[in-house]
Amino acid sequence: MGSDTEVESKLSWAVITKLTEEKKSAIQQTQKLQQELGLLRREKDRSAGFSFFIMALVGLLGVLVGYLVKA
């Protein structure tokens, strides 16, 4: 009977090791996805700032043209 418990113990450790490796892999994948999401958010923020600059420039040009037409 001693050998049955040894086999069960070895199987248990094999399962524990496999699950630990899968957990570690899942954590690494989550961290990688979070980094990619952070990069995408930064790119989005930059493009939003650029479009605001364009909007302000067009508005300023509109005011300038309106002033010239009225004068």
Secondary structure, 3 states (H helix, E strand, C coil): CHHHHHHHHHHHHHHHHHHHHHHHHHHHHHHHHHHHHHHHHHHHHHHHHHHHHHHHHHHHHHHHHHHHHHC
